[in-house]
Amino acid sequence: MNRFTKIIGGMVFCVGLYVPVPAAEPLKGTWNLNNWVPGDSVHLKLRYSKASTRWEWGNDQPLADLQSLTAEQLHSPHSSVAFTLRRDAGTFSFEGSLTLGLGGGKYEFTPDPTYATKLGVLGYETIGEDELLGMALRDVSLAFASELKFSGLKDVKVSDLLRLKDHGVDLTFIRALATIGATNLTADDVVRFKDHGIDGEFVRALKSAGVPVLSADDIIKLHDHGVKPEYVARIQSAGYPDLTVDQIIKLHDHGVD
């Protein structure tokens, strides 16, 4: 899971005649890398500091995503390197050196000027440079943003995209909920499902057991009390189809079968 400490930024609003504004300078910071991660990945850490704005981010990154960085350079006794990490929201350009899989240097982040516009077309709110950086760090692709917007989740916002990514929610998880008709959920509900270990199969089994439409809170309570969907089905088939979730949980907790 990505680790991301707070971003504190400022926005400047101008009122009056239109004056051409030069493109913003790329954000610059420092990076460190090590290949202690098993497999074809490295651990990449980025830092940024300017005035009151400070943050640090680290993540295991597939080597294949670091364009122009080779395994030979990674494991050489010493090599100067220059490579890029491209995201829909922008591109990170790295320069520095590596020694036996360890190293670091400086990077620049250049936002994609079309990304925010495309998010707006999808129905998301306007975002600034700080949000663009956050979207790029978490690899919030336009495909992810688009599918989330039309997944049936209620009122998905940019902040929801970031939070879902931070909690490891991917499109496979979202699709599993969507295919079983788990509608009227919020992004917060999905995050809670993920954090509680609830997947689409558990929700599907509850529906197959004949359980009426449940709220996210009810689904979480049943799961956290260890109530299996087949237990609910047996209770209903025994002639008690109208029990509340709390009543079912009480029976289960007292060992009633």
Protein Blocks (a to p, Z undefined) as FASTA:
>chain_A
ZZdddddddddddedddddddddddddddddddfkbgcjddcddddddehjbccdddddd
dfklmghiafklmmmmbdcdddddddfkbccddddddeehiacddddddddfklmmmmmm
nopacddfklmmmmmmnopafklmmmmmmnopahiafklmmmmmmnopafklmmmmmmno
pghiafklmmmmmmnopafklmmmmmmnopacddfklmmmmmmnopafklmmmmmmnopa
kbcfklmmmmmmnopZZ
